[in-house]
Amino acid sequence: MLLQGFANRQERADLNSTNLSDIALNRIHDAIYLVDSQLRIKYVNDKACQLMGYSRKEFSQLQFSTLDRELRDIDVVALWWKLSVRPEGITFTSHHTCRDDELIPVEVSSSSYITEGEPHILCVVHDVRELRRKEHQQRLREKQMNTVVENSPDLISRFDLNMRCVYANPAVQSWFGRSERELQQWQLTESVPLGDVGLNFFKLMSKTLVDEQGAESELTLERHGKKRVLHVRCVPEYNLQGKIVSVLAVGRDITRVRQTEDELRAAHQQLRELTRNQEMAREVERKQLARDIHDELGQHLTSLRTGLSLLSMRADEGSTVVQTQLEGLMNLVDSTIQVVRDVSTRLRPNVLNLGLIPALEWLRDQFMKNGGCRCILIAPDEHTVQLDEASLTAAFRVVQESLTNAARHASASNIYIFVKPQPDALVIEVVDNGKGFQVNRVQKNAFGLQGIQERGRMLNGDATITSAPGKGTRIKLTFPLSAPHNSQTEKR
């Protein structure tokens, strides 16, 4: 032992002498006392001097009972000595009085030590003030946490490794209408046959225990005759050795949140239905107006031009003034007829009556004719794609708006239009090699892109816009070939 060198020294009374054992003992962070049967202190290390405030010389004049006041009782001394001389010794907590009368909480490990045939007690004294402070802080935090848990509206419970409830806060007790004692006797495995809720919760707990990671899910159950939705999260709890010892389950009633989401989705759906109906009604009006302009006004203008032509042929060849006026009127009528055709085409191109592919071919030609960049259409045979009126018009408008945006903003040199029929859907892509843009930074008043996406939803499909600065833009429209909602709306 480290004290053996001290015991064999010739100058045993000199507590201030230094040897190897003394150096080693002074490096220990705990205070060390060597006490004889008369409770006289025979040796202390430097840590004891620092802890208690006495010098080694002063220690040599003290009784151990001066430090530990409980040892002033003869019966306590006898019991302490008896327990300390056992092979395993004794460890206990006490309070030692330092020089300024401050009581220091300590943990003392006492064991027997024989030197020169006389029994001594070696005391290793550990200052536990910091430990007590941490324990106090821990108890304070636990108290604060318990206050939060006890008053939380969330359902909080703890289960051991056998899935038996060991704690349930008042919210759980109120929710299930059971006392804390009843809930603590409840074992989760007993509730599994009760229905899907118990089974799903059992699976959630099992996943947490197996993976030793948090798991969450939503559970739907009946309470007071009403459907309630709980968001439940299970997290593992570990001991100081890092082993899982329990599972904490936290449930939050999100019924109102889900109801609000359902109401919001229903409102959005109603708005989409309203937008769809308005758009379809507007397309019908455009179609009828284009037909009226083309058929009625166009016929009148054509008849007027025919009449003017006949008058021109009958006019006196010598009447130059009349001939000039007639030619001017015919030119004016020709210009008016062209304006009527242009207005009618902008409202609704007649080529739409021929189908999607011819309409896109016409749109491509018009785009390049009006000064657009090179536009290439890659599509199957026109008879391959057959769409109802509403789907045809919506798909055409998406491509038309895409080309318009590209002409205005993209500064592209090439634009490709891909039409890809699939077994149960149609995919249309408009791809340009322009300057591109950041999709998430589009101005809120840029309704062209929003209109493209909304038309995709109107078709029960999806319109996605992919772009990045310097990498061009891709607009992809995907929608089912069967669109029952469109045909039904047409019949109204």
C-alpha positions as CSV (number, residue, x, y, z in Angstrom):
1,M,0.0,0.0,0.0
2,L,1.0,3.6,-0.5
3,L,1.0,4.1,3.3
4,Q,3.5,1.3,3.9
5,G,6.5,3.5,3.3
6,F,5.0,6.0,5.8
7,A,4.5,3.3,8.4
8,N,8.1,2.1,8.2
9,R,9.7,5.4,8.5
10,Q,11.9,6.1,11.6
11,E,10.4,9.5,12.2
12,R,6.8,8.4,12.4
13,A,5.6,11.5,14.3
14,D,6.9,13.9,11.6
15,L,3.7,14.5,9.4
16,N,5.5,17.0,7.3
17,S,8.2,14.7,6.0
18,T,8.0,13.7,2.3
19,N,8.6,10.4,0.6
20,L,7.3,8.6,-2.5
21,S,4.2,7.4,-0.8
22,D,3.4,10.9,0.4
23,I,3.9,12.3,-3.1
24,A,1.5,9.7,-4.5
25,L,-1.1,10.3,-1.9
26,N,-1.0,14.1,-2.5
27,R,-1.9,13.6,-6.1
28,I,-5.2,12.0,-5.1
29,H,-8.2,14.3,-5.5
30,D,-9.8,13.0,-2.3
31,A,-8.8,13.8,1.3
32,I,-7.1,11.0,3.2
33,Y,-7.0,10.5,6.9
34,L,-5.2,7.7,8.9
35,V,-6.9,7.4,12.3
36,D,-5.8,5.2,15.2
37,S,-8.0,3.5,17.8
38,Q,-8.0,6.6,20.0
39,L,-9.4,8.6,17.0
40,R,-6.1,10.5,16.7
41,I,-5.2,11.6,13.2
42,K,-1.9,10.1,12.3
43,Y,-1.6,11.2,8.7
44,V,-3.3,13.5,6.2
45,N,-2.6,14.4,2.6
46,D,-2.5,17.9,1.0
47,K,-6.1,17.6,-0.2
48,A,-7.3,17.1,3.4
49,C,-5.5,20.3,4.4
50,Q,-7.0,22.2,1.5
51,L,-10.5,20.9,2.2
52,M,-10.6,21.4,6.0
53,G,-8.3,24.5,6.3
54,Y,-5.9,22.9,8.8
55,S,-2.2,22.5,8.5
56,R,-0.6,19.1,8.9
57,K,0.7,20.1,12.3
58,E,-2.7,21.2,13.4
59,F,-4.2,18.0,12.2
60,S,-1.8,16.0,14.4
61,Q,-3.3,17.7,17.4
62,L,-6.9,17.0,16.4
63,Q,-9.3,14.1,17.2
64,F,-11.2,12.7,14.2
65,S,-14.4,13.4,16.2
66,T,-13.5,17.1,15.9
67,L,-14.1,16.8,12.2
68,D,-16.9,14.3,12.3
69,R,-19.2,15.3,15.2
70,E,-21.2,12.2,15.0
71,L,-18.2,10.3,16.3
72,R,-18.4,12.1,19.6
73,D,-21.0,9.5,20.6
74,I,-19.2,6.4,22.1
75,D,-21.8,4.0,20.6
76,V,-21.4,5.5,17.2
77,V,-17.6,5.3,17.4
78,A,-17.9,1.6,18.4
79,L,-20.2,0.8,15.5
80,W,-18.1,2.8,13.0
81,W,-14.9,1.0,14.1
82,K,-16.6,-2.4,14.0
83,L,-17.9,-1.9,10.4
84,S,-14.7,-0.3,9.2
85,V,-12.5,-3.2,10.2
86,R,-14.5,-5.7,8.1
87,P,-12.7,-6.8,4.9
88,E,-15.2,-4.8,2.8
89,G,-15.0,-1.7,5.0
90,I,-17.9,0.8,5.0
91,T,-18.9,3.8,2.9
92,F,-21.3,6.4,4.4
93,T,-22.2,10.0,4.0
94,S,-21.6,12.6,6.7
95,H,-20.7,16.2,7.3
96,H,-17.2,17.3,8.3
97,T,-16.5,20.6,10.2
98,C,-13.8,22.6,8.7
99,R,-11.7,25.2,10.5
100,D,-14.2,28.1,9.9
101,D,-17.0,25.8,11.3
102,E,-18.5,25.3,7.8
103,L,-20.2,21.9,7.5
104,I,-19.0,20.2,4.3
105,P,-21.1,17.2,3.0
106,V,-18.7,14.3,2.3
107,E,-18.7,10.7,1.4
108,V,-16.4,8.6,3.5
109,S,-14.9,5.2,2.7
110,S,-13.4,3.6,5.8
111,S,-11.3,0.5,5.8
112,S,-8.9,-1.3,8.2
113,Y,-5.1,-0.7,8.0
114,I,-2.6,-2.5,10.3
115,T,0.8,-0.8,11.0
116,E,3.3,-2.0,13.6
117,G,0.7,-4.5,14.9
118,E,-1.8,-1.7,15.7
119,P,-5.1,-1.3,13.9
120,H,-5.8,2.0,12.1
121,I,-8.7,3.2,10.0
122,L,-7.9,4.6,6.6
123,C,-10.5,7.2,5.6
124,V,-10.9,8.3,2.0
125,V,-13.1,11.5,2.1
126,H,-14.8,12.7,-1.1
127,D,-16.2,16.3,-1.2
128,V,-19.7,15.9,-2.5
129,R,-20.7,19.6,-2.5
130,E,-20.6,19.8,-6.3
131,L,-22.5,16.5,-6.5
132,R,-25.1,17.8,-4.1
133,R,-25.4,21.0,-6.1
134,K,-25.9,19.1,-9.3
135,E,-28.4,16.8,-7.6
136,H,-30.3,19.8,-6.3
137,Q,-30.3,21.3,-9.8
138,Q,-31.4,18.0,-11.2
139,R,-34.3,17.8,-8.7
140,L,-35.2,21.4,-9.5
141,R,-35.3,20.6,-13.2
142,E,-37.3,17.5,-12.6
143,K,-39.7,19.4,-10.5
144,Q,-40.0,22.1,-13.2
145,M,-40.4,19.4,-15.8
146,N,-43.0,17.6,-13.7
147,T,-44.9,20.8,-13.4
148,V,-44.8,21.2,-17.2
149,V,-45.8,17.6,-17.8
150,E,-48.6,17.6,-15.2
151,N,-50.1,20.7,-16.7
152,S,-49.5,19.9,-20.3
153,P,-52.6,19.5,-22.5
154,D,-50.7,16.7,-24.4
155,L,-51.1,13.1,-23.4
156,I,-47.8,12.0,-21.8
157,S,-47.2,8.4,-20.6
158,R,-44.2,6.2,-19.9
159,F,-44.0,2.4,-20.6
160,D,-41.4,0.0,-19.3
161,L,-39.8,-2.7,-21.5
162,N,-42.8,-5.0,-20.8
163,M,-45.0,-2.3,-22.3
164,R,-46.6,-1.7,-18.9
165,C,-47.7,1.8,-18.2
166,V,-45.6,3.2,-15.3
167,Y,-46.7,6.9,-15.5
168,A,-49.6,8.8,-17.0
169,N,-50.1,12.6,-16.7
170,P,-53.5,14.1,-15.8
171,A,-54.3,14.6,-19.5
172,V,-54.2,10.9,-20.1
173,Q,-56.3,10.2,-17.0
174,S,-58.9,12.7,-18.2
175,W,-58.9,11.4,-21.8
176,F,-59.5,7.8,-20.9
177,G,-61.5,8.5,-17.7
178,R,-59.2,6.3,-15.5
179,S,-57.3,7.0,-12.4
180,E,-53.5,7.0,-12.3
181,R,-53.5,3.7,-10.4
182,E,-55.8,2.0,-13.0
183,L,-53.5,3.2,-15.8
184,Q,-50.4,2.0,-14.1
185,Q,-51.9,-1.4,-14.0
186,W,-52.6,-1.3,-17.7
187,Q,-50.4,-3.4,-20.0
188,L,-50.3,-2.4,-23.7
189,T,-50.1,-6.0,-24.9
190,E,-53.5,-6.6,-23.3
191,S,-55.1,-3.9,-25.5
192,V,-54.0,-5.2,-28.9
193,P,-57.1,-7.3,-29.6
194,L,-59.3,-4.3,-28.8
195,G,-59.0,-2.9,-32.4
196,D,-56.8,-1.2,-34.9
197,V,-55.9,1.7,-32.6
198,G,-54.3,-0.6,-30.0
199,L,-52.6,-2.6,-32.7
200,N,-51.2,0.5,-34.4
201,F,-50.0,1.9,-31.0
202,F,-48.4,-1.5,-30.3
203,K,-46.6,-1.4,-33.6
204,L,-45.3,2.1,-32.9
205,M,-44.0,1.1,-29.4
206,S,-42.4,-2.1,-30.9
207,K,-40.7,-0.1,-33.6
208,T,-39.3,2.3,-30.9
209,L,-38.0,-0.6,-28.8
210,V,-36.5,-2.5,-31.8
211,D,-34.9,0.5,-33.6
212,E,-34.2,2.4,-30.4
213,Q,-35.2,5.6,-32.3
214,G,-38.1,7.9,-32.1
215,A,-41.2,6.9,-34.1
216,E,-44.4,8.8,-34.8
217,S,-47.8,8.1,-36.3
218,E,-51.4,9.3,-36.3
219,L,-54.1,7.3,-34.5
220,T,-57.8,7.8,-35.2
221,L,-60.2,6.7,-32.5
222,E,-63.7,7.3,-31.2
223,R,-64.2,9.4,-28.1
224,H,-67.7,10.4,-26.8
225,G,-69.1,9.3,-30.1
226,K,-66.9,11.6,-32.2
227,K,-63.8,10.8,-34.3
228,R,-60.6,12.1,-32.8
229,V,-57.1,12.2,-34.3
230,L,-54.0,11.8,-32.1
231,H,-50.5,12.5,-33.3
232,V,-48.4,10.1,-31.2
233,R,-44.6,10.2,-30.9
234,C,-42.7,7.5,-29.0
235,V,-39.1,8.1,-27.9
236,P,-36.7,5.7,-26.1
237,E,-35.3,6.6,-22.7
238,Y,-31.9,5.4,-21.5
239,N,-30.1,5.0,-18.2
240,L,-26.6,6.2,-17.4
241,Q,-25.1,3.1,-19.0
242,G,-26.8,3.9,-22.3
243,K,-29.3,1.0,-22.1
244,I,-32.9,1.6,-23.0
245,V,-35.1,1.3,-19.9
246,S,-38.5,2.8,-21.0
247,V,-40.4,4.5,-23.8
248,L,-42.0,7.9,-23.5
249,A,-45.2,8.3,-25.5
250,V,-46.5,11.9,-26.2
251,G,-49.9,12.3,-27.9
252,R,-51.4,15.5,-29.2
253,D,-55.0,16.0,-30.2
254,I,-54.8,17.3,-33.7
255,T,-58.5,16.7,-34.6
256,R,-59.2,20.4,-35.1
257,V,-56.1,20.8,-37.2
258,R,-57.2,17.9,-39.5
259,Q,-60.7,19.3,-39.6
260,T,-59.4,22.7,-40.6
261,E,-57.2,21.1,-43.3
262,D,-60.2,19.1,-44.6
263,E,-62.3,22.3,-44.7
264,L,-59.4,24.2,-46.4
265,R,-59.0,21.4,-49.0
266,A,-62.8,21.4,-49.6
267,A,-62.7,25.2,-50.1
268,H,-59.8,24.9,-52.5
269,Q,-61.6,22.2,-54.4
270,Q,-64.7,24.5,-54.6
271,L,-62.5,27.3,-55.9
272,R,-61.0,25.0,-58.5
273,E,-64.4,23.9,-59.5
274,L,-65.5,27.5,-59.8
275,T,-62.4,28.4,-61.8
276,R,-62.9,25.4,-64.0
277,N,-66.5,26.2,-64.7
278,Q,-65.7,29.8,-65.3
279,E,-62.8,28.9,-67.7
280,M,-65.0,26.5,-69.6
281,A,-67.8,29.0,-69.7
282,R,-65.4,31.5,-71.1
283,E,-64.1,29.1,-73.7
284,V,-67.7,28.4,-74.7
285,E,-68.3,32.1,-75.1
286,R,-65.1,32.5,-77.0
287,K,-66.1,29.7,-79.3
288,Q,-69.6,31.1,-79.9
289,L,-68.3,34.6,-80.4
290,A,-65.6,33.4,-82.8
291,R,-68.3,31.5,-84.7
292,D,-70.6,34.5,-84.8
293,I,-67.9,36.9,-86.0
294,H,-66.6,34.4,-88.5
295,D,-69.9,33.3,-89.8
296,E,-72.2,36.3,-89.5
297,L,-70.0,39.3,-89.8
298,G,-67.6,37.5,-92.2
299,Q,-70.5,36.6,-94.5
300,H,-71.8,40.2,-94.4
301,L,-68.4,41.5,-95.3
302,T,-67.9,39.0,-98.0
303,S,-71.3,39.9,-99.5
304,L,-70.4,43.6,-99.3
305,R,-67.2,42.9,-101.1
306,T,-68.9,40.9,-103.8
307,G,-71.4,43.7,-104.3
308,L,-68.6,46.2,-104.6
309,S,-66.8,44.0,-107.1
310,L,-70.0,43.9,-109.3
311,L,-70.4,47.6,-109.1
312,S,-66.8,48.0,-110.1
313,M,-67.3,45.9,-113.2
314,R,-70.4,47.9,-114.2
315,A,-69.0,51.3,-113.6
316,D,-68.3,53.5,-116.5
317,E,-64.7,53.0,-117.6
318,G,-64.4,56.7,-118.1
319,S,-65.4,57.5,-114.5
320,T,-62.0,57.4,-112.9
321,V,-63.2,58.9,-109.6
322,V,-65.9,56.3,-109.1
323,Q,-63.5,53.6,-110.0
324,T,-61.0,54.9,-107.5
325,Q,-63.6,55.1,-104.7
326,L,-64.8,51.5,-105.4
327,E,-61.2,50.2,-105.2
328,G,-60.7,52.0,-101.9
329,L,-63.9,50.6,-100.5
330,M,-62.9,47.1,-101.6
331,N,-59.5,47.5,-100.0
332,L,-61.2,48.6,-96.8
333,V,-63.5,45.7,-96.8
334,D,-60.5,43.3,-97.4
335,S,-58.8,44.8,-94.4
336,T,-61.9,44.5,-92.3
337,I,-62.3,40.8,-93.3
338,Q,-58.7,40.1,-92.3
339,V,-59.3,41.8,-88.9
340,V,-62.4,39.7,-88.4
341,R,-60.5,36.6,-89.1
342,D,-57.7,37.6,-86.8
343,V,-60.1,38.4,-84.0
344,S,-61.9,35.1,-84.5
345,T,-58.7,33.2,-84.5
346,R,-57.4,34.8,-81.3
347,L,-60.7,34.0,-79.6
348,R,-60.6,30.4,-80.7
349,P,-58.7,29.0,-83.7
350,N,-60.9,27.0,-86.0
351,V,-58.1,24.5,-86.4
352,L,-59.0,23.2,-82.9
353,N,-61.9,21.5,-84.6
354,L,-59.4,19.3,-86.4
355,G,-57.8,17.9,-83.2
356,L,-54.8,18.6,-80.9
357,I,-51.9,17.8,-83.3
358,P,-53.2,19.9,-86.2
359,A,-53.8,22.7,-83.7
360,L,-50.3,22.5,-82.4
361,E,-48.9,22.4,-85.9
362,W,-50.8,25.6,-86.7
363,L,-49.7,27.2,-83.4
364,R,-46.0,26.3,-84.2
365,D,-46.3,27.9,-87.7
366,Q,-48.0,31.0,-86.4
367,F,-45.3,31.4,-83.7
368,M,-42.5,31.3,-86.2
369,K,-44.4,33.5,-88.7
370,N,-44.9,36.2,-86.1
371,G,-41.1,36.5,-85.4
372,G,-40.6,33.8,-82.9
373,C,-37.5,31.6,-82.8
374,R,-37.2,28.2,-84.3
375,C,-40.0,25.9,-83.0
376,I,-40.0,22.1,-83.5
377,L,-43.0,19.9,-82.8
378,I,-42.4,16.3,-82.1
379,A,-45.7,14.5,-82.0
380,P,-47.3,11.2,-83.2
381,D,-49.9,10.9,-85.9
382,E,-52.8,13.2,-85.4
383,H,-55.3,10.3,-85.1
384,T,-53.3,8.9,-82.2
385,V,-54.5,11.6,-79.7
386,Q,-58.2,12.0,-79.3
387,L,-59.4,14.4,-76.7
388,D,-62.7,15.8,-75.6
389,E,-63.5,19.5,-76.2
390,A,-62.5,20.8,-72.7
391,S,-59.2,18.8,-72.5
392,L,-58.3,19.8,-76.1
393,T,-58.8,23.5,-75.4
394,A,-57.0,23.4,-72.0
395,A,-53.9,21.5,-73.4
396,F,-53.8,23.9,-76.4
397,R,-53.9,27.0,-74.0
398,V,-51.1,25.6,-71.9
399,V,-48.8,25.3,-75.0
400,Q,-49.9,28.7,-76.3
401,E,-49.1,30.4,-72.9
402,S,-45.8,28.5,-72.8
403,L,-44.8,29.8,-76.2
404,T,-46.0,33.3,-75.3
405,N,-43.8,33.3,-72.1
406,A,-40.8,32.0,-74.0
407,A,-41.2,34.7,-76.7
408,R,-41.4,37.5,-74.0
409,H,-38.8,36.4,-71.5
410,A,-36.7,33.5,-72.5
411,S,-34.5,34.9,-75.4
412,A,-34.3,31.4,-76.7
413,S,-33.1,30.2,-80.1
414,N,-34.9,26.8,-80.1
415,I,-38.1,25.6,-78.6
416,Y,-39.3,22.0,-78.7
417,I,-42.8,20.8,-78.2
418,F,-43.1,17.1,-77.3
419,V,-46.4,15.2,-77.3
420,K,-46.1,11.8,-75.7
421,P,-49.2,9.6,-75.5
422,Q,-49.1,7.0,-72.7
423,P,-51.5,4.1,-72.0
424,D,-53.7,6.1,-69.7
425,A,-52.3,9.7,-69.8
426,L,-50.9,12.3,-72.2
427,V,-47.7,14.2,-71.6
428,I,-46.9,17.5,-73.3
429,E,-43.6,19.2,-72.8
430,V,-42.5,22.6,-74.0
431,V,-38.7,23.0,-73.6
432,D,-36.6,26.0,-74.5
433,N,-32.8,26.8,-74.4
434,G,-33.4,30.3,-73.1
435,K,-31.9,32.2,-70.2
436,G,-34.1,30.5,-67.6
437,F,-35.1,31.8,-64.2
438,Q,-35.4,30.9,-60.5
439,V,-38.9,29.4,-60.1
440,N,-39.1,30.3,-56.4
441,R,-38.5,34.0,-57.2
442,V,-41.3,34.5,-59.7
443,Q,-43.3,37.6,-58.9
444,K,-46.7,37.0,-57.2
445,N,-48.5,38.9,-60.0
446,A,-47.0,36.6,-62.7
447,F,-50.3,34.9,-63.5
448,G,-49.2,33.2,-66.7
449,L,-47.3,30.4,-64.9
450,Q,-50.1,30.1,-62.3
451,G,-52.6,29.8,-65.1
452,I,-50.6,27.0,-66.6
453,Q,-50.6,25.1,-63.3
454,E,-54.2,25.7,-62.7
455,R,-55.1,24.4,-66.1
456,G,-53.2,21.2,-65.2
457,R,-55.3,20.8,-62.1
458,M,-58.4,21.5,-64.1
459,L,-57.5,18.5,-66.2
460,N,-57.1,16.3,-63.1
461,G,-53.4,16.3,-63.9
462,D,-50.3,18.3,-63.1
463,A,-48.3,21.0,-64.7
464,T,-44.7,21.4,-63.5
465,I,-42.3,24.2,-64.3
466,T,-38.6,23.5,-64.1
467,S,-36.0,26.2,-64.8
468,A,-32.7,27.6,-63.6
469,P,-30.7,30.6,-64.7
470,G,-28.8,29.8,-67.8
471,K,-30.3,26.3,-68.2
472,G,-33.6,27.1,-70.0
473,T,-37.1,26.2,-69.0
474,R,-39.2,23.0,-69.2
475,I,-43.0,23.0,-68.8
476,K,-44.5,19.6,-68.4
477,L,-48.2,18.9,-68.6
478,T,-49.5,15.5,-67.6
479,F,-53.2,14.6,-67.5
480,P,-55.3,11.5,-67.8
481,L,-56.8,10.8,-71.2
482,S,-60.2,10.1,-69.6
483,A,-61.6,13.2,-68.0
484,P,-65.1,12.5,-66.8
485,H,-65.4,15.7,-64.9
486,N,-65.0,17.7,-68.2
487,S,-67.6,15.8,-70.1
488,Q,-70.0,16.1,-67.2
489,T,-69.5,19.8,-67.0
490,E,-70.1,20.1,-70.7
491,K,-73.5,18.5,-70.3
492,R,-74.6,21.0,-67.7
